[in-house]
Amino acid sequence: MKSICLQDLNPPITLKVVDIDGKDVSESQRVRYDLKVPVMAFFLNASNRIIELPNISPRIKGKDLMVWLQQSINKENDFF
């Protein structure tokens, strides 16, 4: 994930890794995500929403990962 350019997506996104056991995580987030690791999600500033992406094979990489991410963002955010 760190090797692809997320700024090429529309809209561009920034990778943020969250340690579910870290002190910056609320108790409600800890309970929600404790057994669902890893989770990929993106935050929509305009609506203040966190959108969880579906699970994906860890084998998908590079261009295929970019295409999947863009399609997932489009589907969830109605970008066409």
Order of alpha helices (4+ residues) and beta strands (2+ residues): alpha-beta-beta-alpha
